[in-house]
Amino acid sequence: MKWFQKSIRLPAVKRGFHLITDLLEAQLPELEDFDLGLAHVFIQHTSAGLCINENADPTVRHDFEQHFNKMVPENAPYYKHTLEGPDDMPAHIKAALLGNSVTVPITNGRLALGTWQGIYLCEHRDQGGKRTVVVTLQGQ
């Protein structure tokens, strides 16, 4: 059994849902060393998340953003954590709902995502800045 771990700094992006699959694969030539295994991707932030979903139609990412903004509104009168701006507490809630990691099978040196699947960086802050993910590869 082999293990490999790498931190990858993602570029700053605007608020929304962004495909990062190609970026991750480009930063992980080590994937080719694994015939069978798992890739665990963990984001080291509490106001952004990760998920796997549709990779072809960008309107899916738009609709995710619209839905999450209605489901978890800014400036709710019951929020107490407001010092970092109106998008901060909603960002924490959205990140908790989506989660901070995804695990993808590795098959023949590639991420074994479905035809229409991609890994999303879910940026919930207006000015989130650069984000860091830790990718752990395990397998043979």
C-alpha positions in Angstrom: 0.0 0.0 0.0 1.3 3.4 -1.0 0.5 6.8 0.5 1.1 10.3 -0.9 -0.1 13.7 0.4 0.2 17.2 -1.1 -1.2 20.6 -0.2 -2.5 22.5 -3.2 -3.2 26.3 -3.1 -6.2 27.1 -5.2 -6.5 30.5 -6.9 -8.9 33.0 -5.5 -12.3 32.9 -7.2 -15.5 34.8 -6.9 -18.3 33.6 -4.8 -20.0 30.6 -6.4 -19.5 27.0 -7.4 -16.3 26.3 -9.4 -15.0 23.2 -11.1 -11.5 22.3 -9.9 -11.1 18.8 -11.2 -8.7 19.7 -14.0 -6.7 21.9 -11.7 -6.3 19.1 -9.2 -5.4 16.6 -11.8 -2.8 18.9 -13.2 -1.2 19.4 -9.8 -1.2 15.6 -9.1 1.0 13.8 -11.6 1.5 11.3 -8.7 -2.0 9.9 -9.6 -0.3 8.0 -12.4 1.6 5.9 -9.8 -1.7 4.4 -8.5 -3.5 1.7 -10.3 -6.2 1.3 -7.7 -6.9 3.5 -4.7 -8.6 6.5 -3.2 -8.0 10.3 -3.5 -9.3 12.2 -0.4 -9.5 16.0 -1.0 -9.9 18.1 2.2 -10.4 21.9 2.3 -8.7 23.7 5.2 -11.3 26.4 5.6 -14.6 26.9 7.4 -16.3 29.2 4.9 -15.8 27.2 1.7 -16.7 23.6 0.9 -16.2 20.8 -1.6 -18.7 18.6 -3.4 -19.1 16.5 -6.5 -21.7 17.3 -9.1 -22.5 18.1 -12.8 -19.4 19.0 -14.8 -20.9 19.9 -18.2 -23.7 22.5 -17.9 -22.6 25.7 -16.1 -26.2 26.5 -15.3 -26.1 23.8 -12.6 -23.4 25.8 -10.7 -25.4 29.0 -11.1 -28.5 27.3 -9.8 -26.6 25.9 -6.8 -25.5 29.4 -5.9 -29.0 30.8 -6.3 -30.5 28.1 -4.2 -28.0 28.3 -1.4 -28.4 32.1 -1.2 -32.1 31.7 -0.7 -31.8 28.7 1.7 -29.2 30.5 3.9 -29.7 34.3 3.6 -27.4 37.0 4.6 -28.3 39.5 7.4 -30.7 37.1 9.2 -31.7 38.9 12.4 -30.8 35.9 14.6 -27.1 35.7 13.5 -24.7 36.7 16.3 -21.4 36.0 14.4 -21.4 39.1 12.2 -18.1 40.9 12.8 -16.6 39.6 9.5 -19.4 40.8 7.3 -22.9 39.7 6.2 -21.6 36.8 4.1 -19.5 35.2 6.9 -22.1 33.3 9.0 -24.0 32.2 5.9 -20.7 30.9 4.5 -20.1 28.8 7.6 -23.6 27.3 7.4 -23.3 26.6 3.7 -19.8 24.9 4.2 -21.2 22.8 7.0 -24.1 21.7 4.8 -21.9 20.7 1.9 -18.9 19.4 3.8 -15.2 19.9 3.8 -14.0 16.8 1.8 -14.7 14.4 -1.0 -13.3 11.0 -1.7 -12.9 9.7 -5.2 -11.8 6.3 -6.4 -8.6 6.1 -8.4 -8.5 3.7 -11.3 -5.6 3.2 -13.6 -3.9 6.4 -12.6 -7.0 8.6 -13.0 -9.8 9.9 -10.8 -12.7 7.6 -11.4 -15.4 10.2 -11.6 -18.5 9.6 -13.7 -18.9 11.0 -17.2 -20.8 14.1 -15.9 -19.1 14.5 -12.6 -16.6 17.1 -11.4 -15.2 18.3 -8.1 -16.5 21.7 -7.1 -14.9 24.3 -4.9 -17.9 25.9 -3.2 -16.8 29.5 -2.4 -19.3 31.1 0.0 -17.5 34.4 0.7 -17.5 37.5 -1.5 -13.7 37.8 -0.9 -12.7 34.3 0.2 -9.2 34.6 -1.2 -6.9 31.7 -2.0 -8.0 28.4 -0.6 -5.8 25.3 0.3 -6.8 21.7 -0.1 -4.9 18.7 1.2 -5.0 15.7 -1.2 -4.2 12.3 0.2 -3.7 9.4 -2.2 -3.8 5.9 -0.9 -3.6 2.6 -2.9 -1.4 0.5 -5.0 
